Amino acid sequence: MKQHGHDPPDSRFRRQAAVEATAREWAHIVARGSFGQMSVHDLEGRLSELTTILVESLLSEPFVSRPARDVGASLVAAHFTGSETLSRTIELFDDRLLQALHADTAKYRGRLARMNGALAAGFADALRERALTEHEAILRAALRAREDAEQAMRASQARFRAVFRGGATAIAIGDVNGHILDVNPALIDMLGYSASELRGQRVTDFIHPDDTGDMREIVASLIHGDREHVRMEKRFIRRDGGVVWGRIALSLVRDDEGTPSYLVAMGEDITERHHLQTSLQRQALHDSLTKLPNRAQLMGRIADALDADVGDDRVALCLIDLDGCKTVNDTLGRDVGDRLLVAVADRLSRCVSGSDQMLARMGGDEFGLVVSPSGGGTQVIEIAEHMLAALDTPFSLDRHHLSVSASVGMTERPVRETSASDLLTTAGVALEWAKAAGRGRWRMFDPHRASGQPSRFALSSTLSTAMLYDEFFIVYQPVVNLTDGAVIGAEALVRWHHPQFGVLRPGRFIAVADETGLIVPLGRWVLEHACRQAARWGAGSARPPMVCVNVTLRQCHERNFVREVARVLNVSGLPADRLQLEITESAAMTAASEALDVLRRLRQLGVRIALDDFGTGHSNIAYLRGLPLTGIKIAGAFVEGLRFGADPVGEQMVEGVVSLAHTLGLTVTAEGVETERQARVLRELGCDWAQGHLLSRPGSADRLQNLAVSPERWLPGDVG
Amino acid sequence: MIVVLFEDGGRRVPGGTTMERPAWAPNDIDLDRPSAARVYDYYLGGSHNFAADRAMADKAMQILPELPAIMRANRAFLGRAVRYLAAAGITQFIDLGSGIPTVGNVHEVARELEAGARVVYVDNDPIAVVHARSLLASDPLATVIEADLREPGKVLGHPQLQRLINLDQPVGVLMVAVLHFVGDEDRPSDIIARYRAAMAPGSHLVVSHGTAANRQEQGARMEALYARSPTPLTPRSAEEVATLLSGFEIIDPGVVYLPLWRPGERTTDGTPAAGYATYAAVAHL
């Protein structure tokens, strides 16, 4: 290229140095307005390329401004678009470029001005182009977004219309004062008014007067913004006067500024559900036969009474148990029995008044009355007497005149000192006292009396845990051979060491155990322990004593009873002929064939079987013959007659029994021998064995072991 | 009105909370109200904005003239953080509150290091979303979804997100210049905790957050200005920002002013660090 001018910038080296110095300065300017996404090195490199283009265009012949224009555009493309980037770039070139190139002449100053102009124009055009592009893009996006939104809005409105017109949900739109603006067909159906009849009315006009109470506060809380919506159940009055239950959600609609503009109520008719619920609730808390509250409701009432913070309040519970209802059911049928219960409930209800008293049917033929707060024992006793008197008059049902009596047990306690279970227990104990005292009585629970005398009620509630706590033990009453006074065995008698009532005899709890079914595990326990202990008796003796264990009919009915006995014998090592199972006469007489079979199989094991309490039942002699027995035990009642004076009839009866038994090959044992006379007479009458206080009181297993090996003999002094 | 008929219409009421809006109820499109995304674009010198946005931005710049510089620094921090995550092996990113796509987008930066990086952009501004969608239309590994980051369930359960992001693998979650639009009443800690619960071990969280520390007076004026916008501002202190990241381990240099976060050799102007009024932090699980 031909050089011009007086000081031509002909040195490539100088030109390169000028480019680099300028680019470095330029980088500082550009960096200020950049996003920092390029490193300083990269930035300088990029700008030095642009500077080279500018310098070459500045020095080329002829001068063209196009490259400078392109460089301006490149700056924009590279996002070097800080607000001061362009002006400071032009200043930089004005101030430094020509000196650096040693070309500060009028000619180049003119060129530089044109170059800067082209650079600025290129930058501005590109920036304008970019702004337009961007603006167009964002505008297009806005239009598209709005279109999308409008389409969504139209779809939303269509959905809303579908819900509003065709849905099952009743909808009312009202102004903030509750005046109805629009309603949908579901609401029209629900209330029975036409749309025009509803418009302009207040929503509350259709709410049942009893249910409008809190509406004002509800709306106020919505308007105040405390809540966004409120759900509630209200009754509405239909046009035809009918009542419908509505489950309503009420919401407040605000405009964009947050000003309340509409009230919207949406709801459904829940009348049927409500009725069902009410009736279920009623059923859950009422006795379906007498319509009285049931046990659950009475317990609820007691719980309420106990929960309330009541200072010195008292609460009373009466349990009213009818006597004789079972007989009515059995003889006249369940239907009459039910009607009798309804009639009784009716009479009892008349004795009850005031909100402090609630009569309930507890179940079966038992009623309960809770008095809360209680006005004291006297008040409760008055009610009880009133109720007993109310039952005095016989009931006329169809052609039947039925007499019913009842027993009433009561308890009356300070609320602070009692609990629901305490009330039930103590009233139950008092009820037993009342029953024990005879029909038509009431008894008030008295803690002093209760502590001395365990009730069946108290026993049955503790019986189940007694096994667990090992509260049972066995004593043995020796059985003595009346001929030689030798101890030939012992009857195992179970005792219950009750933590509260002390040592209890079986007469106190066997019946309870039988009722509750606990007799089975208890019986099994007695059998096993008695056998284990008896197995140790009389080791080395020629005739080790046997052990007599009582068995109830229920045990005989247990599956596997025979196998259980065999197992116990096997485990304990007691020979079968040293175990005598004793079954009561009445049990044996009523025994079904399966039970008989059980007895036969027990007999086959070699176990002795004795009929207990012989003479108390109505023994059929022929039947007795068919039983697989080894012996009988004469009931204490017969023996008692022989205590002191002469009793020829009694003696003859015993003689007859002994003779009969011996004919059948059975041994005869006399129980309850207390006097020497009894012992003597029994021996004379041929009785084989005897047991009773005269001979020995019941004692421990160890004591019996001593007796078994002792040469001591139990014979009445005047015998021998 | 229709929106509200369905109870939880997504409308904020005094004393109430923001309910999740049913998917079929449309957002408002109102070009007369400023949008945070478009205002941000204007600070960066972009033209993806309307008069209302520019008016808002101009008022803000009267209060804090450094705003464009701050926004550029924020953008630069985003770039540095994404490069850091990509170098740490993160190949999938969720950018919450992504705004209008502009120079240095997450997927562009990430792909400098990892060509297959997948990115899901999330914004609640329908216009920004539509625009981003058109830009990303031909990119199978990047997408944008319209959702509010305050609804983590909706964001994380979005089918588009689930298509691109495998939450059993480490993920980079970005909340850049967006948490100061989440008020305390929205419980930002709980929101972040819900994202954290969904993030696999090795995941990272990138946060930048406006602050009024050292600039109480300007902060208060800025808050007052934004309070009238659809996106009120809640500046927070460094301690508050660190608290938001509980459960994560904050990497060095901790919660610092934007330009101080691993500056490297990137270019900056000479503004003092505190002048940036924005904290930056990166944390990991």
Contacts between the chains, C-beta under 8 A, distances in Angstrom:
chain1	res1	chain2	res2	distance
A	27	B	267	7.6
A	31	B	267	3.6
A	31	B	268	7.2
A	31	B	269	6.7
A	32	B	69	7.9
A	32	B	269	4.3
A	33	B	45	7.7
A	33	B	72	7.6
A	34	B	72	7.0
A	34	B	267	6.3
A	35	B	44	7.5
A	35	B	72	5.3
A	35	B	75	4.7
A	35	B	76	5.8
A	35	B	79	7.4
A	35	B	103	5.5
A	35	B	104	5.4
A	36	B	72	6.5
A	36	B	73	7.0
A	36	B	75	7.2
A	36	B	76	3.1
A	36	B	79	7.0
A	36	B	266	4.7
A	36	B	267	5.5
A	36	B	268	6.6
A	37	B	75	7.6
A	37	B	76	6.7
A	37	B	79	5.1
A	37	B	103	6.8
A	37	B	104	4.6
A	37	B	109	7.5
A	37	B	266	7.9
A	38	B	266	7.9
A	38	B	267	7.0
A	39	B	264	7.8
A	39	B	265	5.2
A	39	B	266	6.3
A	39	B	267	7.4
A	40	B	265	5.8
A	40	B	266	7.7
A	40	B	267	5.4
A	41	B	265	7.3
A	43	B	267	6.2
A	79	B	103	4.7
A	81	B	45	5.2
A	82	B	45	7.2
A	82	B	68	8.0
A	83	B	45	7.3
A	83	B	68	7.3
A	130	B	47	7.0
A	131	B	47	3.8
A	132	B	47	7.6
A	134	B	46	5.9
A	134	B	47	3.9
A	134	B	48	5.0
A	135	B	47	4.7
A	135	B	48	7.3
A	137	B	48	6.7
A	137	B	131	6.0
A	137	B	134	7.3
A	138	B	38	7.1
A	138	B	47	7.5
A	138	B	48	4.0
A	138	B	49	6.7
A	138	B	50	7.6
A	138	B	100	7.3
A	138	B	127	6.8
A	138	B	131	6.0
A	140	B	131	8.0
A	140	B	134	7.7
A	141	B	127	4.9
A	141	B	128	7.5
A	141	B	130	4.1
A	141	B	131	3.7
A	141	B	134	6.8
A	142	B	29	6.9
A	142	B	31	5.9
A	142	B	50	7.7
A	142	B	127	4.8
A	142	B	130	7.7
A	144	B	130	4.8
A	145	B	29	5.3
A	145	B	126	4.1
A	145	B	127	4.7
A	145	B	129	7.4
A	145	B	130	4.5
A	146	B	29	4.1
A	148	B	26	7.6
A	148	B	126	7.0
A	148	B	130	7.2
A	149	B	26	4.1
A	149	B	27	6.1
A	149	B	28	7.4
A	149	B	29	4.8
A	149	B	126	6.6
A	150	B	26	7.4
A	152	B	24	6.3
A	152	B	25	7.3
A	152	B	26	3.7
A	153	B	2	7.9
A	153	B	26	4.8
A	155	B	24	6.4
A	156	B	2	5.9
A	156	B	3	7.6
A	156	B	24	5.7
A	156	B	25	5.7
A	156	B	26	6.4
A	157	B	2	6.0
A	159	B	24	6.9
A	160	B	2	4.9
A	160	B	5	6.5
A	171	B	5	7.6
A	173	B	1	7.9
A	225	B	13	5.3
A	225	B	14	4.0
A	225	B	15	4.5
A	225	B	16	6.5
A	226	B	15	6.5
A	228	B	7	7.3
A	228	B	8	7.7
A	228	B	13	6.1
A	228	B	16	5.3
A	228	B	19	7.8
A	229	B	7	5.5
A	249	B	7	6.7
A	251	B	4	6.5
A	251	B	5	7.6
A	251	B	7	5.8
A	253	B	1	5.2
A	253	B	4	4.3
A	253	B	5	7.4
A	254	B	4	7.4
A	254	B	11	6.8
A	254	B	13	6.2
A	258	B	13	6.8
A	258	B	14	6.3
A	261	B	1	7.4
A	262	B	1	6.1
A	262	B	4	8.0
A	264	B	4	7.1
A	264	B	5	5.6
A	266	B	5	7.6
